[in-house]
Amino acid sequence: MIGNIVNPKKDKPIFASRRNLLFGGGVLAALAAFAGWRIATTGDAPVIGGPFNLVDGKGKRWTDSDFLGKYLLVYFGYTFCPDVCPTALGELSAALDRLTAEQTAQVQVVFISVDPKRDFGERLDEYGKAFHDKIMGLSGTREEIDAVAAAYGAKYRFAGDTSTEDYAIDHTSIIYVMGKDGRFLTQFTHNATPEQMLAKLESVIK
Ligand code: NI
């Protein structure tokens, strides 16, 4: 079953997964924390997150281990996204701006592009930073992207002719908040207000 994919032209979920219907973020977070890192599933609640190996616009490789010790916020999208990604990153940036300097220093955001054909080099490096200097762009091969997407339960699908430069990508729009030890803590969507995002961030950042 494909879960909670957002059509960027309509900016609303066009599918609701069984998981999302059954579990609110808080319950899911509690179950994930209880189940523990590395355990595949507890009932219907999958553990969110896992190892990744991706590349930035300068060709530097980054793995999940590089971010241990930070609260890592993970979001999947693409820079040509007409609506959903700009909304998510814009609202998130407004929330980040309201953290204290001490909190902000502990946070890093990775924008994982599922569109490496168009998102690479300077474009990949600059897109996230245009919203907030804490947002860095990463991407990779299709296999690397699919591996990290699967680990997070993120979904995407191409819409239009991908042999051209003019196509869209429908994608899930969830900002995953991972702890300093790499464990999933909480999540929110682009529909959350900056106030709601801030409240969730403040609830987990120690
Ligand atoms: Ni998008």
Residues whose N, C-alpha, C, O or C-beta is under 5 A from the ligand:
A	BS01	NI	G77 Y78 C81 V84 C85
